[in-house]
Amino acid sequence: MRLCRPLAAVLGGVALVLTTTGSALAADGTFVWVGPQGKAYALDNPPDNKCFDMAQEARGARNSTKKPLVVYTQKKCKGSATRLAPGKSAPSGARFASVIFNPR
């Protein structure tokens, strides 16, 4: 029983560190865009500095996260780049093929 309490305290501390670190490594909030046939799509709390390729038509990016993002005209975060500050939107018809959140 004496070993269980210190072990539980250590595990609880590790869990607390992991939960607070995880939020620091993500762009808190939601990234929203329009896909085929005008359907809205969203990605919640995307990870920082990771490039995402769109699987289908994507346009009208809206950055509702707390960090900047960049949308690109080509996959693999290449081509013309448009930077969106937190709370900003690209023009509704502006198409993009990939996005990176909080780029370095």
Buried (B, 14 or more C-beta within 10 A) or exposed (E): EEEEEEEEEEEEEEEEEEEEEEEEEBBBBBBBBBBEEEEEEEBEBBBBEBBBEBEEEBBBBBBBBEBBBBBBBEBEBEEEBBEBEBEBBBEEEBBBBBBBBBBE
